[in-house]
Amino acid sequence: LEDIDSKFLDRQQVRRIREQLAFAQQTRDESERRVAELERQRAELAQSRERQISVAEQVVEQALARERAARESLKQAEQTLSISAKVAVASARERVNQARDRVNQGKQAVDAARQQLDTQRLRLRRIERLEKQGLRSVQDLEFARNDEVKARTDLERAEDGLRIARRDVNVGALGQDQAGLEVVRARAARAAARAQIDVALGDVAGLEIAPGQHIV
């Protein structure tokens, strides 16, 4: 305006030009401020994105670590289940079967011992009558008494053996139940490990990180 001779412009026109220049300057300043604000927001978004990437990578690594741990737990559960099913249960079942065999043998032994005791008692009573009649000697009577005592002792021993065999059956049955419980526990541990694997894989999939990318 200084280069323009004021005599060619009226005062109103000069004022309007100055107002237009001032408005243009204000508009430029506001545009620069908006640009600066947009740059600031872009920088904040970039920082936020970097933080999200870092958090996502940590979450992925943690999920993968849980998956590895769950797979190791699954492996151990499978081994425990195999041992419990193949060894513990089979061994407990075998002990029960052996104890039942001893029970059957014990019953037979008790029956035989009882029959022998009955035989010796009858023989003892017969010899006692004969000894009173003078038909058998005192020595024969003592032998018969000793045989009766021996038969009674054999019966008591056989009954003790039968009681022990029956107890072993009960103990073996408890052992078999315990082995079965171990199988159930191993199966539960296997199911829990599989569930942990599914959860870990679900966590990874939920992040939706495509191959070659590192963003959520």
Salt bridges, closest charged atoms under 4 A:
ASP5 OD2 - LYS7 NZ 3.68
GLU19 OE2 - ARG15 NH1 2.67
GLU37 OE2 - ARG40 NH2 2.18
GLU39 OE1 - ARG42 NH2 3.40
GLU44 OE2 - ARG40 NH1 2.44
GLU57 OE2 - HIS214 ND1 3.69
GLU61 OE2 - ARG68 NH2 3.26
GLU67 OE2 - ARG71 NE 3.00
GLU78 OE1 - ARG190 NH1 3.79
GLU78 OE2 - ARG194 NH2 3.32
ASP111 OD1 - ARG114 NH1 3.80
ASP140 OD2 - ARG136 NE 3.17
GLU142 OE2 - ARG145 NH1 3.35
ASP147 OD2 - ARG123 NH1 3.19
GLU148 OE2 - ARG121 NE 3.46
GLU148 OE1 - ARG152 NH2 2.54
ASP154 OD2 - LYS150 NZ 3.05
ASP154 OD1 - ARG157 NH1 2.89
GLU159 OE2 - ARG114 NH2 3.50
ASP160 OD1 - ARG163 NH2 1.95
ASP168 OD2 - ARG102 NH2 2.75
ASP168 OD1 - ARG167 NH2 3.45
GLU182 OE2 - ARG185 NH1 3.18
ASP203 OD2 - ARG66 NH2 2.32
